[in-house]
Amino acid sequence: MADRDGRDAEPPEGSGGPEAPVDGDAERRRRRAQFLRELNEARELRDRVQPRRARAARMRQQMRMRTFRW
């Protein structure tokens, strides 16, 4: 599944250095946005399939936010 869009492909030689082109940055942002969309979709699916666990996770997150100090 990971190779369907080439995520496991080796990067070309010389890429990823400090002089990486702006296109690489745009590609990285595009891949990150895609990843975050898929992550959110998976989370929503899990919440729908396991409502009790999802509710417990929401409660834990709320408690974390309540006890967080700036």
DSSP file (Angstrom, degrees, kcal/mol; ACC not computed):
  #  RESIDUE AA STRUCTURE BP1 BP2  ACC     N-H-->O    O-->H-N    N-H-->O    O-->H-N    TCO  KAPPA ALPHA  PHI   PSI    X-CA   Y-CA   Z-CA
    1    1 A M    >         0   0    0      0, 0.0     3,-1.3     0, 0.0     4,-0.3   0.000 360.0 360.0 360.0 -37.0    0.0    0.0    0.0
    2    2 A A  G > > +     0   0    0      1,-0.3     5,-1.4     2,-0.1     3,-0.6   0.798 360.0  55.8 -67.7 -27.5    2.8    2.4    0.8
    3    3 A D  G 3 5S+     0   0    0      1,-0.2     3,-0.4     3,-0.2    -1,-0.3   0.484  81.4  89.3 -85.5   0.8    4.4    2.0   -2.7
    4    4 A R  G < 5S+     0   0    0     -3,-1.3    -1,-0.2     1,-0.2    -2,-0.1   0.843 103.8  25.1 -66.8 -31.4    1.2    3.0   -4.5
    5    5 A D  T < 5S-     0   0    0     -3,-0.6    -1,-0.2    -4,-0.3    -2,-0.2   0.212 118.2-103.4-117.2  15.5    2.2    6.6   -4.4
    6    6 A G  T > 5S+     0   0    0     -3,-0.4     3,-1.0    -4,-0.1    -3,-0.2   0.718  72.7 139.8  81.0  22.0    6.0    6.1   -4.2
    7    7 A R  T 3 <S+     0   0    0     -5,-1.4    -4,-0.2     1,-0.2    -5,-0.1   0.840  74.7  50.0 -67.8 -31.0    6.5    6.9   -0.5
    8    8 A D  T 3  S+     0   0    0     -6,-0.4    -1,-0.2     2,-0.1    -5,-0.1   0.445  84.9 118.7 -86.7   1.1    9.0    4.1   -0.1
    9    9 A A  S <  S-     0   0    0     -3,-1.0     0, 0.0     1,-0.1     0, 0.0  -0.383  73.2-108.8 -68.5 143.8   11.0    5.2   -3.2
   10   10 A E        -     0   0    0      1,-0.1    -1,-0.1    -2,-0.1     3,-0.1  -0.502  34.7-115.1 -69.8 137.7   14.6    6.1   -2.6
   11   11 A P        -     0   0    0      0, 0.0     3,-0.1     0, 0.0    -1,-0.1  -0.460  38.9 -97.4 -71.0 148.9   15.3    9.9   -2.9
   12   12 A P    >   -     0   0    0      0, 0.0     3,-1.6     0, 0.0     2,-0.0  -0.254  49.7 -86.0 -64.6 155.2   17.6   10.8   -5.8
   13   13 A E  T 3  S+     0   0    0      1,-0.2     3,-0.1    -3,-0.1    -3,-0.0  -0.313 112.0  21.2 -61.2 140.1   21.2   11.5   -5.0
   14   14 A G  T >  S+     0   0    0      1,-0.3     3,-0.6    -3,-0.1    -1,-0.2   0.379  93.6 121.4  86.1  -5.2   22.1   15.0   -3.9
   15   15 A S  T <   +     0   0    0     -3,-1.6    -1,-0.3     1,-0.2     5,-0.1  -0.565  56.6  40.6 -90.2 158.0   18.5   15.9   -2.8
   16   16 A G  T 3  S+     0   0    0      1,-0.2    -1,-0.2    -2,-0.2     4,-0.1   0.501  81.8 128.4  88.9   4.0   17.7   16.9    0.7
   17   17 A G  S X  S-     0   0    0     -3,-0.6     3,-1.4     1,-0.1    -1,-0.2  -0.182  80.7 -89.8 -80.5-178.8   20.7   19.1    1.3
   18   18 A P  T 3  S+     0   0    0      0, 0.0    -1,-0.1     0, 0.0    -3,-0.0   0.762 127.8  57.2 -64.4 -23.3   20.7   22.7    2.5
   19   19 A E  T 3  S+     0   0    0      2,-0.0    -2,-0.1    -4,-0.0    -3,-0.0  -0.037  76.8 149.3 -96.9  32.1   20.5   23.8   -1.2
   20   20 A A    <   -     0   0    0     -3,-1.4    -5,-0.1     1,-0.1     5,-0.1  -0.379  51.6-106.7 -64.3 141.5   17.3   21.8   -1.8
   21   21 A P    >>  -     0   0    0      0, 0.0     4,-1.0     0, 0.0     3,-0.7  -0.209  20.7-113.8 -69.5 162.0   15.0   23.5   -4.4
   22   22 A V  H 3> S+     0   0    0      1,-0.2     4,-2.2     2,-0.2     3,-0.2   0.816 115.3  66.0 -64.6 -30.9   11.8   25.2   -3.5
   23   23 A D  H 3> S+     0   0    0      1,-0.2     4,-2.5     2,-0.2    -1,-0.2   0.867  97.1  55.1 -59.4 -36.2    9.9   22.5   -5.5
   24   24 A G  H <> S+     0   0    0     -3,-0.7     4,-2.4     2,-0.2    -1,-0.2   0.879 106.8  50.2 -63.8 -37.6   11.1   20.0   -2.8
   25   25 A D  H  X S+     0   0    0     -4,-1.0     4,-2.3     2,-0.2    -2,-0.2   0.911 111.3  47.8 -66.8 -42.4    9.6   22.2   -0.1
   26   26 A A  H  X S+     0   0    0     -4,-2.2     4,-2.3     2,-0.2    -2,-0.2   0.896 112.4  49.7 -65.0 -39.9    6.3   22.4   -2.0
   27   27 A E  H  X S+     0   0    0     -4,-2.5     4,-2.6     2,-0.2    -2,-0.2   0.905 109.6  51.3 -65.0 -41.4    6.3   18.6   -2.5
   28   28 A R  H  X S+     0   0    0     -4,-2.4     4,-2.4     1,-0.2    -2,-0.2   0.916 111.1  48.0 -62.1 -43.3    7.0   18.0    1.2
   29   29 A R  H  X S+     0   0    0     -4,-2.3     4,-2.6     2,-0.2    -2,-0.2   0.893 111.3  50.8 -63.6 -40.0    4.1   20.3    2.1
   30   30 A R  H  X S+     0   0    0     -4,-2.3     4,-2.2     2,-0.2    -2,-0.2   0.924 112.3  46.0 -64.1 -44.3    1.8   18.5   -0.3
   31   31 A R  H  X S+     0   0    0     -4,-2.6     4,-2.5     2,-0.2    -2,-0.2   0.883 112.9  50.6 -66.1 -37.6    2.8   15.1    1.1
   32   32 A R  H  X S+     0   0    0     -4,-2.4     4,-2.7     2,-0.2    -2,-0.2   0.917 109.8  49.6 -65.8 -43.0    2.4   16.3    4.7
   33   33 A A  H  X S+     0   0    0     -4,-2.6     4,-2.2     2,-0.2    -2,-0.2   0.911 111.7  49.2 -61.7 -42.0   -1.1   17.7    3.9
   34   34 A Q  H  X S+     0   0    0     -4,-2.2     4,-2.4     2,-0.2    -2,-0.2   0.923 111.3  49.7 -62.5 -44.2   -2.0   14.3    2.3
   35   35 A F  H  X S+     0   0    0     -4,-2.5     4,-2.6     1,-0.2    -2,-0.2   0.919 110.7  49.0 -60.6 -44.8   -0.7   12.5    5.4
   36   36 A L  H  X S+     0   0    0     -4,-2.7     4,-2.4     2,-0.2    -1,-0.2   0.873 110.2  51.6 -65.9 -36.4   -2.7   14.7    7.8
   37   37 A R  H  X S+     0   0    0     -4,-2.2     4,-2.3     2,-0.2    -1,-0.2   0.939 112.5  45.5 -62.8 -45.7   -5.8   14.2    5.8
   38   38 A E  H  X S+     0   0    0     -4,-2.4     4,-2.4     2,-0.2    -2,-0.2   0.884 112.1  52.1 -65.3 -38.1   -5.4   10.5    5.9
   39   39 A L  H  X S+     0   0    0     -4,-2.6     4,-2.3     2,-0.2    -1,-0.2   0.922 110.9  47.0 -63.2 -44.5   -4.6   10.6    9.6
   40   40 A N  H  X S+     0   0    0     -4,-2.4     4,-2.4     2,-0.2    -2,-0.2   0.896 111.7  51.2 -64.7 -40.3   -7.8   12.6   10.3
   41   41 A E  H  X S+     0   0    0     -4,-2.3     4,-2.2     2,-0.2    -2,-0.2   0.909 110.7  48.5 -63.1 -42.2   -9.8   10.2    8.2
   42   42 A A  H  X S+     0   0    0     -4,-2.4     4,-2.6     2,-0.2    -2,-0.2   0.894 110.8  51.1 -64.9 -39.6   -8.4    7.2   10.1
   43   43 A R  H  X S+     0   0    0     -4,-2.3     4,-2.4     2,-0.2    -2,-0.2   0.918 110.3  48.8 -64.3 -43.1   -9.2    8.9   13.4
   44   44 A E  H  X S+     0   0    0     -4,-2.4     4,-2.0     2,-0.2    -2,-0.2   0.902 111.8  49.6 -63.3 -40.5  -12.8    9.6   12.4
   45   45 A L  H  X S+     0   0    0     -4,-2.2     4,-2.3     2,-0.2    -2,-0.2   0.927 111.1  48.7 -63.8 -44.8  -13.2    6.0   11.2
   46   46 A R  H  X S+     0   0    0     -4,-2.6     4,-2.7     1,-0.2    -2,-0.2   0.897 110.2  51.9 -61.9 -40.2  -11.8    4.7   14.5
   47   47 A D  H  < S+     0   0    0     -4,-2.4    -1,-0.2     1,-0.2     7,-0.2   0.877 111.3  47.5 -63.6 -37.0  -14.1    7.0   16.5
   48   48 A R  H  < S+     0   0    0     -4,-2.0    -2,-0.2     1,-0.2    -1,-0.2   0.873 116.6  42.6 -71.0 -36.8  -17.1    5.7   14.5
   49   49 A V  H  < S+     0   0    0     -4,-2.3    -2,-0.2     1,-0.2    -1,-0.2   0.834 125.7  31.6 -80.1 -33.4  -16.2    2.1   15.0
   50   50 A Q     X  +     0   0    0     -4,-2.7     4,-2.4    -5,-0.2    -1,-0.2  -0.649  66.9 166.7-125.8  73.9  -15.2    2.3   18.7
   51   51 A P  H  > S+     0   0    0      0, 0.0     4,-2.3     0, 0.0     5,-0.2   0.847  75.7  52.0 -62.6 -35.0  -17.3    5.0   20.3
   52   52 A R  H  > S+     0   0    0      2,-0.2     4,-2.3     1,-0.2     5,-0.2   0.938 112.7  44.4 -67.8 -44.6  -16.5    4.1   23.9
   53   53 A R  H  > S+     0   0    0      1,-0.2     4,-2.3     2,-0.2    -1,-0.2   0.888 113.1  52.5 -65.0 -38.0  -12.8    4.2   23.3
   54   54 A A  H  X S+     0   0    0     -4,-2.4     4,-2.4    -7,-0.2    -2,-0.2   0.904 108.9  49.7 -64.3 -40.9  -13.2    7.4   21.3
   55   55 A R  H  X S+     0   0    0     -4,-2.3     4,-2.4     2,-0.2    -2,-0.2   0.917 110.6  49.7 -64.6 -42.4  -15.1    9.0   24.2
   56   56 A A  H  X S+     0   0    0     -4,-2.3     4,-2.4     1,-0.2    -1,-0.2   0.899 110.5  50.7 -62.6 -39.8  -12.4    8.0   26.7
   57   57 A A  H  X S+     0   0    0     -4,-2.3     4,-2.4     2,-0.2    -2,-0.2   0.901 109.5  50.5 -65.3 -40.0   -9.8    9.5   24.4
   58   58 A R  H  X S+     0   0    0     -4,-2.4     4,-2.6     2,-0.2    -2,-0.2   0.914 110.3  50.1 -62.3 -42.2  -11.7   12.7   24.2
   59   59 A M  H  X S+     0   0    0     -4,-2.4     4,-2.3     2,-0.2    -2,-0.2   0.911 110.5  49.1 -63.3 -42.1  -12.0   12.8   28.0
   60   60 A R  H  X S+     0   0    0     -4,-2.4     4,-2.5     2,-0.2    -1,-0.2   0.915 111.3  50.0 -62.3 -42.4   -8.2   12.2   28.4
   61   61 A Q  H  X S+     0   0    0     -4,-2.4     4,-2.4     2,-0.2    -2,-0.2   0.916 110.3  49.9 -63.4 -42.8   -7.5   15.0   25.9
   62   62 A Q  H  X S+     0   0    0     -4,-2.6     4,-2.3     1,-0.2    -1,-0.2   0.903 110.7  49.8 -61.8 -40.6   -9.8   17.4   27.7
   63   63 A M  H  X S+     0   0    0     -4,-2.3     4,-2.1     2,-0.2    -1,-0.2   0.908 109.6  51.6 -65.4 -40.5   -8.1   16.6   31.0
   64   64 A R  H  X S+     0   0    0     -4,-2.5     4,-0.8     1,-0.2    -2,-0.2   0.924 111.5  47.1 -59.6 -43.7   -4.7   17.2   29.4
   65   65 A M  H  < S+     0   0    0     -4,-2.4     3,-0.4     1,-0.2    -2,-0.2   0.873 111.1  51.7 -68.4 -35.9   -5.9   20.6   28.1
   66   66 A R  H  < S+     0   0    0     -4,-2.3    -1,-0.2     1,-0.2    -2,-0.2   0.865 114.2  42.2 -66.8 -35.8   -7.3   21.5   31.5
   67   67 A T  H  < S+     0   0    0     -4,-2.1     2,-0.2    -5,-0.2    -1,-0.2   0.488  88.3 112.3 -93.1  -2.5   -4.1   20.7   33.4
   68   68 A F     <  -     0   0    0     -4,-0.8     2,-0.4    -3,-0.4    -3,-0.0  -0.512  55.2-151.5 -72.5 135.0   -1.8   22.3   30.9
   69   69 A R              0   0    0     -2,-0.2    -2,-0.1     1,-0.1    -3,-0.0  -0.905 360.0 360.0-110.0 136.3    0.0   25.3   32.1
   70   70 A W              0   0    0     -2,-0.4    -1,-0.1     0, 0.0    -2,-0.0   0.452 360.0 360.0 -77.4 360.0    1.2   28.2   29.9
